[in-house]
Amino acid sequence: MALNSLAFLAFLALVLVVYYIVPKKFQWVVLLVASYGFYLTSGIKNVLFIIGTTVFTYLSGLWMQKIRDKQLDYIKSLGDGVTKEQKRELKKVANKKIHSIQVATALVNLGVLVVIKCHGFIFDGIDKFFTLFKWDVSDPLMNLIVPLGLSYYTFNSIGYLIDIGRGKHKAERNIGKFALFVSFFPSIVQGPLFRYCDVGVQLTQEHKLNYDNIKHGAQLILWGFFKKLVIADRISAISAHVFSADFVASGYNGSQVFFGVLAYSFQIYCDFSGGTDITRGAAQMMGIELPLNFERPFFATSMADFWRRWHMSLGAWMREFVFYPVMLSKPVTALSKKFRTKFGSHAGKIVPSVAAPFVVFFLIGIWHGITWQYVCNGLYNAILISSTVALTPVYTKIAKFLRINTEAFSFRLFQMLRTFTLLCISRIIVKAPSLSDAFAMIKTMFTSIDLQFLFGLNGEIFTYGVDEKNMLVLIFAIAILTVVSILQENGLKIREALDRQNLIYRWGMIIALATIVLVFGIYGPQFDASTFIYGRF
Amino acid sequence: MEKIIEILESIRSDVDFTKEEKLIDDGILDSFDIVSIVGELCDYYDITITVDMMEPENFNSAEAIHALVEGILDEE
């Protein structure tokens, strides 16, 4: 069931009615039943995977909790006769056990993800190797379809176990409540990722019917529909055309590549963030606040800034569970200390700053599913972010020497355009039919410019699946998106600002947006959950 | 407290650490800054700051960082 379908809206309405009618202590049961009902629509086989992850993670959590409780009880039983040092030693022994379970369970969860998502990549390499000996090794998982939301619930489950290990919260004893944390239906398709202590707790709390939550949630859903149906699904024809194998084989110029990657950038943003808006809006209608996933990434002034604004919940997950542990690990801190003592504080900062992004982006690669294109894109991003940290003092000196006012709007605009260009390269690496095509397209984009095409003077621009009328709709819709984004970037909270307006204006705006979605939305029978780009992950 | 401010200023001289109270919430310090601060604090006070202490509330202000260091010193 697609998030952008009428069936989903009807399902959500039904769930909301039941959710607010039943006694509050059963609200979480309604959500659990609805989540499994929703998940079943993606195929009965998929349910087995999510049940497997749920039971395995639940039992592992309980085991870790049992060790911790036992240790605390033991320390308590010793009374005042135990010294601080002895207490610390006892805790250390228990923590070591908990840590071992934590690592083993995380590896099992991650292993399932790697095998399911990367079997093609792994067997491709094995097959090539054995071909040398004229042996044919076929991929036994060739026909396996990636279960819906696999990456999301796997990462949420790993985070849950790490947080228990860190003592951030206790293990959930009720398997039903834990199953809801893993399978919560609005967020299972494409996130956002969340932590048990933030969202898991909210899912099982009692929620009163609140008019503001219903109103703001519905408005967010409407905005998500606008981004997905009016922009993403309309503009997708352009990127599909430019990045098709036929188009690439027939020859192209740089402006055509730029047009394609520009369209793809808007498509992927509106598709993913639109889906997240629908998800967050649906959860808000239930009184549940899911974390933000996007903060206007087109306004990013560096690649590091971009990753703080794009897929923020994945960024937060990586920061908490990969970046900090790597940066604060004994080998990295020892190396950093050595460099700091010998070469100064900046050198000390460089060592871990170079190491961590490579680990983080390798994992992000696995998260998307390993292909050489994702591996290369991960490396590209890691190199950019590491070099930014390493070269910051050089950039500062150059700016000082050239007397550049880094606070001026023009400089910020330059930074935004520079980041967007770097991002276009990243998008081409992933979207091109192959890695070699990607390199050729990137080179052409900067060397062969055809302004006549780009400004639509020869009309060719309208033959890529979006005709003149639809192009006008796109320009108008993107203009609305840009104005809203600029207002938000300047600190305006749109829905709260709308609340302060008069009734006629307020409803006028909402009806106008709904009309735009109804009249200009792209609808068709092909809309299932897989049509959301990030639904694949 | 003065020493904490001195360490913080050595890493980010552009921030007024005596006034800011939302260093993390407002995105003033990024994760690279935090790791550098942790490195300096561990070196100077000879303490260990572990990943489970990497909570925004522990790094939102100079005062919070001071309280974190004091807590670790007390514990050790």
Interface residues (C-beta under 8 A of the other chain):
Chain A: R166 G167 K168 A304 R308 R319 E320 F323 Y324 P325 M327 L328 T333 S336 K337 R340 S345 G348 K349 P352 S353 V389
Chain B: S10 I11 G27 D30 S31 F32 V35 S36 V38 G39 E40 C42 D43 I49 T50 V51 D52 M54
